[in-house]
Amino acid sequence: YISITQTYYTINKSCIQHFKMGKKYEYRWSEIIYIDQEWSKKHKMLLFYQNDGRAKYLAFDKKGIIWDYAIKYSHLISREEFLSRFPKVKL
């Protein structure tokens, strides 16, 4: 059996598109409200939470473009505000 995994991202000013195993996932910058920066830097994966409280993980690229765009274009709130909105989420 031969398995070919193809994962890549396209990034623009409105969203990030994640293509994985032939499926397309789209994450709008306006829906990203919190980025766990400490965890992300430690594990070299972008851990972000959307406005519904769900966590998403994206692997970093070699040049760090995903990180730069996420910090620049997301509508981020503070850790305290996020925890007050979603008290059941563990950070």
N, C-alpha and C positions, 0 to 999 in steps of 0.2 A: 504494500500500500504506500502510496505517495501522498503526502499531505503538504499542501502549500498554504501557508498562512500569510495573508496580506493585510497589513494594518498601516494606515496612514491618516494624516490630518490635512484638512484645508482650513485656513484661517482667514477671516476678513473682519471688517469693523463691526459687523452685526452678530456673528456667531462663529463657532468652531464646529466643523463637521468631522466626525470620526468615522472612518470606513474600516470595518472589521468583518472579515469572513463574508464579504459580499453584502453586508448590511450597512446602512447609513444611519448614524446617530447624530443629531444636531442639538447643540447646546447654545442657546442664545446668551449673550453677555448680560442682557437685562435681567435674566432669570438667575444668574449666579450672584448669591448674596453674601457668601462667606467662603474664604479660602483659608484652610488650616496651613499657615505658612511654615511653622516649625516642623510639622509632620511631613509636609511636602518636600522640604529641603533635606530632611533626614533620610527619607526613603526614595528620593529622586522620582517621585510621582506627584502629579497635581491632584490634591484632594480638595474638592470643592463641594459646596452644598447649594442646592437650588432653592427657589422660593417656596417649595413644598416641603423642605426639610430633608430631602433625600441626598445621600452622599454619592459622588461620582469620582472615579479614579481614572486618570490619564497618565500614561508613561511620558516622562520628559523626552524631548528630542535633544540631540547632541549640542545644539547651539543655544538652547534655552528660549526659543522663540515663543513656545506655548506659555511659559511662565510670564514673559514680558507682556504679551497681549492680555493675558488673564488679569494681571495687576492693573494694566492701563485701562481696559475697556469695561471691566465688570463693575457693577454697582454694589460695592461692598459695604457691609455694616460691621459694627464692632462685635467683639466676642461676647460681651455682656448683653448686647441687644439680641444677638442670635440666640443665646441661651434663654433669654426671657421669652422669645417667640416659640422656641422648641425646647422645653425643659427636659424632655425624655431623651434627647440626643446627647450622647457622651462625646466630648471632645478631648 
